[in-house]
């Protein structure tokens, strides 16, 4: 009977161990949410629409914001971005100025467009649907995009970067931009492609730098022990009178060079657009 009890206890212990081990293996591994700051120098909000029977395209290059990426659960990721309307570039200055007037984007009253995500629905490990609120021309409406995580990797400067692509189509008339709608030379449907490059941020909110972190960890700070200087021997001797100091020649005044002229700052494309707009309305 004792052997039977011991066998039953052994079976119960093995069963409990297997259940605990199964729960441990099935528990999700928590991964820290990584925040990537949008690199405006390498990010673009490209657009394309119909013009008569052809297609016209352009971009907005001034994009700021963050992408919070949770690789263990992409549904917990989020996007927050702001685009300067004045960074419009369609490779034709007169068209850009016209687009920025109150007939279209009305940049003076609505200088920015914003996107704040509300949900992420992954389909695969790197693709899915992103939904959020788009604020444009004083109107805020929900927009759904197809997103693609292009990759994550280290850059040559010790940092970490991530690449993203997202596409969607909107009707400009939904945002109160109704010039030449429903029919006219300028189309209503606008195809949008976002090409975003993000720089990983550290816990301190500054760009993460793997090289600097390794170097900082490798530093060894040592404090030398104070040493006592040996006593200076004192000798008694007949004092020698100090020599009379000779006259020291006074150096001639050094001419001070004239300050260099201030560099002339080159006017940016956005400044040119703003100047053109002021000329139209003044």
Secondary structure per residue as TSV (DSSP state, phi and psi in degrees):
chain	resnum	aa	ss	phi	psi
A	1	X	-	360.0	-40.4
A	2	X	H	-61.7	-37.4
A	3	X	H	-64.2	-36.1
A	4	X	H	-65.5	-43.6
A	5	X	H	-63.6	-43.3
A	6	X	H	-63.8	-39.1
A	7	X	H	-65.6	-41.6
A	8	X	H	-64.4	-41.8
A	9	X	H	-63.5	-39.3
A	10	X	H	-63.3	-41.6
A	11	X	H	-64.0	-41.8
A	12	X	H	-63.8	-41.8
A	13	X	H	-64.9	-42.9
A	14	X	H	-64.6	-38.6
A	15	X	H	-64.5	-44.7
A	16	X	H	-61.8	-39.6
A	17	X	H	-65.6	-41.6
A	18	X	H	-66.5	-38.4
A	19	X	H	-64.4	-45.6
A	20	X	H	-63.2	-40.8
A	21	X	H	-66.4	-38.2
A	22	X	H	-65.2	-41.4
A	23	X	H	-64.8	-37.8
A	24	X	H	-65.9	-42.6
A	25	X	H	-71.1	-30.6
A	26	X	H	-85.1	-12.5
A	27	X	S	-68.1	136.3
A	28	X	-	-67.3	142.7
A	29	X	-	-84.2	125.2
A	30	X	-	-77.9	126.9
A	31	X	-	-115.6	138.9
A	32	X	-	-69.6	138.8
A	33	X	-	-70.7	126.5
A	34	X	E	-101.8	131.7
A	35	X	E	-103.1	128.6
A	36	X	E	-116.0	124.5
A	37	X	E	-84.8	131.1
A	38	X	E	-65.8	125.2
A	39	X	-	-85.9	105.0
A	40	X	G	-63.4	-26.0
A	41	X	G	-74.3	-15.9
A	42	X	G	-131.2	27.7
A	43	X	-	-129.8	146.4
A	44	X	E	-145.2	141.2
A	45	X	E	-109.9	92.2
A	46	X	E	-86.3	144.8
A	47	X	E	-135.7	158.2
A	48	X	E	-152.4	137.6
A	49	X	E	-151.6	168.1
A	50	X	E	-75.4	140.9
A	51	X	E	-129.7	109.0
A	52	X	T	58.4	-100.1
A	53	X	T	-119.7	3.9
A	54	X	E	-110.9	-165.7
A	55	X	E	-127.5	138.6
A	56	X	E	-118.8	140.4
A	57	X	E	-133.3	165.3
A	58	X	E	-170.0	-166.4
A	59	X	E	-152.6	162.3
A	60	X	E	-116.9	124.1
A	61	X	-	-104.8	-9.9
A	62	X	-	-97.6	93.3
A	63	X	E	-121.9	130.8
A	64	X	E	-129.8	154.0
A	65	X	E	146.2	-165.9
A	66	X	E	-139.1	153.7
A	67	X	E	-122.9	115.0
A	68	X	E	-94.4	113.8
A	69	X	E	-112.9	122.1
A	70	X	-	-111.6	97.1
A	71	X	T	-68.7	-24.2
A	72	X	T	-77.7	-22.4
A	73	X	-	-153.4	87.2
A	74	X	G	-59.3	-24.2
A	75	X	G	-64.2	-18.7
A	76	X	G	-91.7	3.3
A	77	X	-	-77.4	165.7
A	78	X	E	-154.2	160.3
A	79	X	E	-135.4	138.6
A	80	X	E	-140.9	114.8
A	81	X	E	-137.1	147.2
A	82	X	E	-129.0	131.8
A	83	X	E	-118.7	129.9
A	84	X	E	-77.8	122.3
A	85	X	G	-65.4	-29.8
A	86	X	G	-69.2	-11.6
A	87	X	G	-85.5	13.6
A	88	X	E	-57.6	137.8
A	89	X	E	-149.2	113.0
A	90	X	-	-114.7	15.9
A	91	X	S	65.5	24.1
A	92	X	-	-152.8	105.6
A	93	X	H	-59.6	-43.8
A	94	X	H	-63.5	-38.8
A	95	X	H	-66.8	-39.1
A	96	X	H	-61.6	-45.4
A	97	X	H	-61.9	-43.9
A	98	X	H	-62.5	-40.7
A	99	X	H	-66.2	-29.9
A	100	X	H	-82.7	-9.1
A	101	X	S	-74.7	175.8
A	102	X	T	-70.6	-5.0
A	103	X	T	-72.8	-22.8
A	104	X	T	-129.9	-95.7
A	105	X	T	-78.9	-22.5
A	106	X	-	51.6	60.5
A	107	X	T	-63.6	-27.8
A	108	X	T	-64.8	-35.7
A	109	X	T	-94.7	-25.2
A	110	X	-	-132.0	75.2
A	111	X	-	-74.9	-8.9
A	112	X	E	-135.9	153.5
A	113	X	E	-121.2	147.1
A	114	X	E	-130.3	148.9
A	115	X	E	-134.6	127.0
A	116	X	E	-127.1	118.9
A	117	X	E	-71.5	150.4
A	118	X	E	-120.2	-24.4
A	119	X	E	-157.8	150.5
A	120	X	E	-127.3	125.0
A	121	X	E	-120.5	95.9
A	122	X	E	-70.6	142.0
A	123	X	S	-104.8	-42.6
A	124	X	S	-127.4	-171.9
A	125	X	S	-68.9	-17.9
A	126	X	S	-132.3	2.8
A	127	X	E	-135.0	155.4
A	128	X	E	173.9	-160.9
A	129	X	E	-117.9	136.4
A	130	X	E	-121.0	123.2
A	131	X	E	-116.7	141.7
A	132	X	E	-166.1	-177.2
A	133	X	E	-100.3	122.1
A	134	X	E	-103.9	123.6
A	135	X	E	-106.3	117.3
A	136	X	E	-146.1	130.8
A	137	X	T	57.3	35.6
A	138	X	T	79.7	6.9
A	139	X	E	-122.3	138.2
A	140	X	E	-117.7	124.5
A	141	X	E	-141.6	153.4
A	142	X	E	-71.8	141.6
A	143	X	E	-136.6	138.2
A	144	X	E	-114.0	133.5
A	145	X	E	-122.8	150.9
A	146	X	E	-89.8	123.8
A	147	X	E	-111.0	158.1
A	148	X	E	-144.2	120.2
A	149	X	E	-81.1	109.6
A	150	X	E	-75.4	-29.9
A	151	X	E	160.6	163.3
A	152	X	E	-136.5	129.4
A	153	X	E	-167.9	170.3
A	154	X	E	-79.3	150.6
A	155	X	-	-104.1	172.4
A	156	X	T	-68.3	-6.9
A	157	X	T	-108.2	13.7
A	158	X	S	91.7	-0.3
A	159	X	-	-94.9	-177.2
A	160	X	E	-128.1	134.4
A	161	X	E	-128.3	156.7
A	162	X	E	-133.8	144.4
A	163	X	E	-116.8	137.7
A	164	X	E	-134.3	150.4
A	165	X	E	-135.6	137.0
A	166	X	E	-141.9	141.9
A	167	X	E	-131.0	147.5
A	168	X	E	-160.7	172.9
A	169	X	E	-136.1	132.0
A	170	X	E	-127.5	160.9
A	171	X	E	-101.1	121.8
A	172	X	G	-64.2	-27.8
A	173	X	G	-65.5	-25.0
A	174	X	G	-66.0	-19.5
A	175	X	G	-108.8	20.3
A	176	X	T	80.8	10.5
A	177	X	-	-99.0	90.1
A	178	X	-	-109.8	3.3
A	179	X	T	-58.1	130.3
A	180	X	T	64.7	27.9
A	181	X	-	-120.3	148.9
A	182	X	S	-81.3	-16.0
A	183	X	S	-122.7	149.6
A	184	X	S	158.9	177.9
A	185	X	S	-71.2	-18.4
A	186	X	E	-108.8	126.1
A	187	X	E	-67.7	159.7
A	188	X	E	-90.9	-37.5
A	189	X	E	-78.3	132.9
A	190	X	E	-122.5	121.6
A	191	X	E	-88.4	128.5
A	192	X	E	-119.3	132.7
A	193	X	E	-127.1	118.6
A	194	X	E	-99.1	125.6
A	195	X	E	-116.0	107.8
A	196	X	E	-118.7	132.3
A	197	X	E	-118.1	125.3
A	198	X	E	-115.0	147.4
A	199	X	E	-107.4	124.3
A	200	X	E	-62.9	136.5
A	201	X	B	-104.1	143.5
A	202	X	-	-82.3	177.6
A	203	X	T	-59.6	-24.3
A	204	X	T	-85.7	3.3
A	205	X	S	83.0	4.4
A	206	X	S	-105.9	159.4
A	207	X	B	-54.7	129.0
A	208	X	-	-67.3	135.9
A	209	X	-	-133.2	106.9
A	210	X	H	-64.9	-40.0
A	211	X	H	-62.5	-44.8
A	212	X	H	-65.2	-36.3
A	213	X	H	-65.1	-41.6
A	214	X	H	-66.3	-43.7
A	215	X	H	-64.0	-39.2
A	216	X	H	-65.7	-38.6
A	217	X	H	-68.5	-31.5
A	218	X	H	-79.7	-11.4
A	219	X	-	-67.6	137.6
A	220	X	-	-119.8	117.1
A	221	X	-	-95.8	121.0
A	222	X	-	-122.3	144.4
A	223	X	-	-114.1	113.7
A	224	X	-	-66.9	142.7
A	225	X	-	-71.2	141.6
A	226	X	-	-67.3	137.6
A	227	X	-	-110.9	146.1
A	228	X	-	-92.6	124.8
A	229	X	-	-68.4	141.3
A	230	X	-	-66.7	148.5
A	231	X	-	-64.4	143.0
A	232	X	-	-87.1	122.9
A	233	X	-	-66.9	139.8
A	234	X	-	-106.5	124.7
A	235	X	-	-117.0	142.4
A	236	X	-	-99.0	122.4
A	237	X	-	-144.5	169.4
A	238	X	-	-71.1	126.8
A	239	X	-	-63.0	137.8
A	240	X	-	-103.2	127.8
A	241	X	-	-62.8	139.1
A	242	X	-	-69.4	140.1
A	243	X	-	-68.1	150.5
A	244	X	-	-70.0	124.0
A	245	X	-	-64.5	137.3
A	246	X	-	-79.5	159.0
A	247	X	-	-66.2	130.0
A	248	X	-	-92.6	122.0
A	249	X	-	-65.8	141.0
A	250	X	-	-85.9	122.0
A	251	X	-	-66.4	148.7
A	252	X	-	-69.0	151.4
A	253	X	-	-65.4	132.9
A	254	X	-	-87.1	126.5
A	255	X	-	-65.7	136.9
A	256	X	-	-89.2	122.7
A	257	X	-	-65.9	148.0
A	258	X	-	-69.0	143.5
A	259	X	-	-61.9	143.2
A	260	X	-	-68.7	144.9
A	261	X	-	-64.1	146.1
A	262	X	-	-63.9	138.2
A	263	X	-	-65.9	144.4
A	264	X	-	-85.0	117.9
A	265	X	-	-77.4	132.7
A	266	X	-	-76.9	133.3
A	267	X	-	-72.6	127.6
A	268	X	-	-77.7	166.4
A	269	X	H	-63.4	-36.4
A	270	X	H	-66.9	-39.4
A	271	X	H	-63.3	-37.8
A	272	X	H	-63.5	-41.0
A	273	X	H	-64.6	-43.4
A	274	X	H	-63.4	-39.4
A	275	X	H	-64.1	-41.6
A	276	X	H	-61.8	-41.4
A	277	X	H	-65.5	-40.8
A	278	X	H	-62.2	-35.7
A	279	X	H	-67.3	-30.4
A	280	X	H	-72.9	-32.3
A	281	X	H	-105.7	-5.2
A	282	X	-	-98.1	360.0
